[in-house]
Amino acid sequence: MEQQRELELWQAFTEGDISAFEAIMLEQFPTLYQYGSKFSKNSEIVKDCIQDLFLYLWEHKEHLSKNVSVKAYLMSSLRRRIHLNKNIVSFDVMPASESPLFQVAFSVEDAFIENEYLQRLSNQIKNTLTHIPQRQKEVIYLRFFQNLHRDQIAEVLCITPQTVSNILQMAFKSIRKNWKTEYFGLLFFHFVLN
């Protein structure tokens, strides 16, 4: 339902409806800002890239495809714009050993952490997720935090849907491997102290 509404707004926007364009900007800005912030801590640069993206879209509305996955299209466009921005060094530009991290905060609400055991468990989950490669983090973020499906993620990252599946599979394998190690360490720690 949400994707259908987004598509209807998009189609109205490409036909020159300024209120549809404003609705797209208002609805998509938080998602775009959150995604852009994963590449740069400089919020002004991220905001500028988003503003430039929307300006470009308005200026080229007649030439845009009318049938797109709006969220994926905008995220992909922002990713390219950030990648091309000379003030931001994207992790795709640099060698893996020097690249800045794709920053995803895997957090658990403090309200649910009621005792020391859950606090340690929460920290171990975060620790496990921070040790997976950046590309895997980004795919997990897009899949589970932005609810994009495989084809949309492929569009955002300019890779094939099969590659998305492969990356997710490798991420899960890495998480399982790290989780088992962390989990058994936690169990040992829990039983030794109790």
Buried (B, 14 or more C-beta within 10 A) or exposed (E): EEEEEBBEBBBBBBEEBEEBBEBBBEBBBEBBBEBBBBBBEEEEBBBBBBEEBBEEBEEEBEEBEEEBBBBBBBBBBBBBBBBEBEEBBBBBEEEEEEBBEBBBEBEBEEEEBEEEBEEBBBBBBBEBBBEBBBBBBBBBBBBEBBEBEBEBBBBBBEBEBEBBBEBBEBBBEBBEEBBEEBBEEBEEEEEEEE
